[in-house]
Amino acid sequence: MIDLTKLFYFIFGLITLIGGIQGFVSAGSRPSLIAGGVCGVLLLIAGYLLMGTNVNLGLVLGLLICLALAGRFLPAYLKTRDIWPSGVEGMLGVVGVLLTIVAFVKK
């Protein structure tokens, strides 16, 4: 389960980074660039931590970032029904939370 969670963090991190860059390029949004960059990099770090002996730290970091992204984007999606970025980031955040909880239990 750790391997699946690690892969998910890497993919979600890249999607979040790309979303932040896209938000900056298309709308000139520095907050999107900063938040997407920070959250994306932290998810990549969480995935990296799952490759070594810091599995608990990686899972906690991943859980916190997934919760933050779900908490930010799900309400926005419910309000606007925009698939990108709100729907994608919100749903991936929820999947990340669930996957992380299962990884904690099965570890």
ZIFENSUL-V111183 format. One record per helix or strand. SS is the DSSP state (H for helix, E for strand). FROM is the first residue (numbers start at 1). LEN is the number of residues. If there is no record, write none. Layout:
BEGIN
SS_FROM_LEN, SS_FROM_LEN
END
This chain:
BEGIN
H_2_26, H_30_20, H_55_26, H_83_24
END
